[in-house]
Amino acid sequence: MSSIKDYRSWGDLPPLAGLGTFEEALASGLSVQACVDRHKRTHYALQRFWEIALSRLIAEPVYEIKMGLSHHAHLAAEHIGKLRERVAEMRHPPLGLDDVPHGALQTFFDEIQAAPCTHALITGLYGKALPAIRQAMESHLRETNPLADAPSVRLLRHALSEVDDMLHWGAKTITALTPSQDADSWLDELDRWLEAAGGLDGTQESRSEKKKVDLPQPRYSAKPFQYQRSPARDERFPDPYNMGVHAEEFLHDERFADRDKVLMMYYRRLREIDVPEMMASILFEMRKASSDEEAGGYPWAFYREMTRQLWDEARHAMMGEVGFAKLGIDWPKLVRINFTWSKALNEQLTPKERHAVLWYIEQGQMGKTGKRYEWEVGRDSEDAFAELIQDYDWADEVLHARIGRDWYVQGFENVSEASAFGSACWDKVCTDWEQWKREGLTEHYNWWPTLYREACRLRGEEPDTETEAFNTSYAETRADLQRLSAGSG
C-alpha cells in the first residue's frame, strides 16, 4: 500500500461508519479550542435570537408572527442547549457562555431588538441574523474534521435543517410585509456591524481590523431597549377586553351537547394565544434579572423546557384556529378572543407570581374535569379533529404539569403550599370588569348566540333554544370556576 488512496476497507464496505472518506478524516480540521470558540459565538447568536423573539412577541400585534416567533424561540432554545452540552464535552466547562464575544456583534443584535416596526424586526432577524448564523454553521461543518469532531457535525447538521425551515418562513414573511422607511440603509449598517465583529463566527476579525471598518452610530439601539409587556393584537381581535362568554361554565353544563361544546373548545384553544404572551414575559424577565446560573439564576434546562411549553401553547392556539376553519366559521367576525389574562398577569404580577398562576392552572387540568374531560367531549362529539387535538392537548398538559413540578414546586415545602400560593396570586389579579366597560373598552358582548346560530346554519339544523340562550360571563367566577374575590373586579 503506497498511500492512503490505496487503502481499502474490508470488501469495500463504507469506511469510518459512514462519517467520510479517509482523505477527509486526514484533513487537519479545527482544534478543540477553535471548535469551542466557534460554538460559543453561535451560542451567543442563537441566545440573542431567542431573547429578541421573546422580548418582541408580546407587543407584536400580528397573530401569525406571534406564532412564528414562539416556534422559533423553541427551536433556538433546543439548539442552545445542545451547544452548551457540546462545549462542556470539550474540556471546557460551560462558563462564560453568556459573555459578549465582541462589542460590534452585541450592537448588531441590539439594533435588531430595538427595531421600530414588524418589518424591520423580521428583516433584521431573518434577513441578516439567521443567515449569518447559518453561514457560521456551514463554515464550521465544512472546516471541522468529520471523524474527530463527529459530535459537532451531527449537532450542526440537525441545527442547519431547522435553521433552513426558519429562513423559509422568514423569507415568505418579509415578502408579505410592507417595507419600513430607510430599510436598505439600516440593513447596510447591520452588515457593517457584523463585518466589524469579524463575521458572526469571528474568523474574519483580523481582516476586518486591517480594513478599519467605518462603523455607523447605533440607530435604534442608541437608547436602551424599551421592553413592552402589555400584549397587542391585530384587527382580527376587535374586542380584546371582552369577557362576556364563560367557556368553562358552558363546557361543564350537562344540558349542552358535545358537538356544541366543541365550539367552545375551539374558542378556548385559540384563546391560548395569551399563554405565549404571558410566558414570554416570565422567561425574558427572569433571564435578564439573572443572566447566568452562577449568579443564582436558573440553569438553561429551565429556559429550554419553559420555551417548549410556550411553543406548545402556541400550537394549541393554532389548533383552535384550524378547528374553526374546518367548520367554515369566520372566527374574527363571530368570536371575541381576549387578552385580559396575559395583560393582567404581565402588568400586575411578578415573574414568580405569573409562574405560580401558570402551574396552578396546569395542575388543575389534571383532574377529572380537566383535559381528560375535554378529550372525552371531543371523542363523543363525532368531530374527529376535536378528538385528535384534545388527545395531544391532554398529553402536552401532562408534560407541562411535570415541568411545573420540576421548576416551580421545588421552591416550596410541599405541593399544597405551592398550590395555595398559585391560587392566591391568581385571586389577587384585578380584571377591572366594570371599569373596562365604563371606559368604553368593551361591552362584554355575548357573542355565543351568533356563533351557535352560524354553526347550526352550516349543519343545516335549527338552533336549540336553551343552548342559544347561554349567557354566563366571567364577571363572578374564574376560568377554574372559583368565585372571584372582591379585589379581583
C-alpha positions, 0 to 999 in steps of 0.5 A: 500500500503506497498511500492512503488512496490505496487503502481499502476497507474490508470488501469495500464496505463504507469506511469510518461508519459512514462519517467520510472518506479517509482523505477527509478524516486526514484533513487537519480540521479545527482544534478543540479550542477553535471548535469551542470558540466557534460554538460559543459565538453561535451560542451567543447568536442563537441566545440573542435570537431567542431573547429578541423573539421573546422580548418582541412577541408580546407587543407584536400585534400580528397573530401569525408572527406571534406564532412564528416567533414562539416556534422559533424561540423553541427551536433556538432554545433546543439548539442552545442547549445542545451547544452548551452540552457540546462545549462542556464535552470539550474540556471546557466547562460551560462558563462564560457562555453568556459573555459578549464575544465582541462589542460590534456583534452585541450592537448588531443584535441590539439594533435588531431588538430595538427595531421600530416596526414588524418589518424591520424586526423580521428583516433584521432577524431573518434577513441578516441574523439567521443567515449569518448564523447559518453561514457560521454553521456551514463554515464550521461543518465544512472546516471541522474534521468529520471523524474527530469532531463527529459530535459537532457535525451531527449537532450542526447538521440537525441545527442547519435543517431547522435553521433552513425551515426558519429562513423559509418562513422568514423569507415568505414573511418579509415578502408579505410585509410592507417595507419600513422607511430607510430599510436598505440603509439600516440593513447596510449598517447591520452588515457593517456591524457584523463585518466589524465583529469579524463575521458572526463566527469571528474568523474574519476579525483580523481582516476586518481590523486591517480594513478599519471598518467605518462603523455607523452610530447605533440607530435604534439601539442608541437608547436602551431597549424599551421592553413592552409587556402589555400584549397587542393584537391585530384587527382580527381581535376587535374586542380584546377586553371582552369577557362576556362568554364563560367557556368553562361554565358552558363546557361543564353544563350537562344540558349542552351537547358535545358537538356544541361544546366543541365550539367552545373548545375551539374558542378556548384553544385559540384563546391560548394565544395569551399563554405565549404572551404571558410566558414570554414575559416570565422567561425574558424577565427572569433571564435578564434579572439573572443572566447566568446560573452562577449568579443564582439564576436558573440553569438553561434546562429551565429556559429550554423546557419553559420555551417548549411549553410556550411553543406548545401553547402556541400550537394549541392556539393554532389548533383552535384556529384550524378547528374553526376553519374546518367548520367554515366559521369566520372566527374574527367576525363571530368570536371575541378572543381576549387578552385580559389574562396575559395583560393582567398577569404581565402588568400586575404580577411578578415573574414568580407570581405569573409562574405560580398562576401558570402551574396552578392552572396546569395542575388543575387540568389534571383532574377529572374535569380537566383535559381528560374531560375535554378529550372525552367531549371531543371523542363523543362529539363525532368531530374527529379533529376535536378528538385528535387535538384534545388527545395531544392537548391532554398529553402536552398538559401532562408534560407541562404539569411535570415541568411545573413540578420540576421548576416551580414546586421545588421552591416550596415545602410541599405541593399544597403550599405551592398550590395555595400560593398559585391560587392566591396570586391568581385571586389577587389579579384585578380584571377591572370588569366594570371599569373596562366597560365604563371606559368604553373598552368593551361591552362584554358582548355575548357573542355565543348566540351568533356563533351557535346560530352560524354553526347550526346554519352550516349543519343545516339544523335549527338552533336549540333554544336553551343552548342559544340562550347561554349567557354566563360571563366571567364577571363572578367566577374564574376560568377554574370556576372559583368565585372571584374575590372582591379585589379581583373586579 
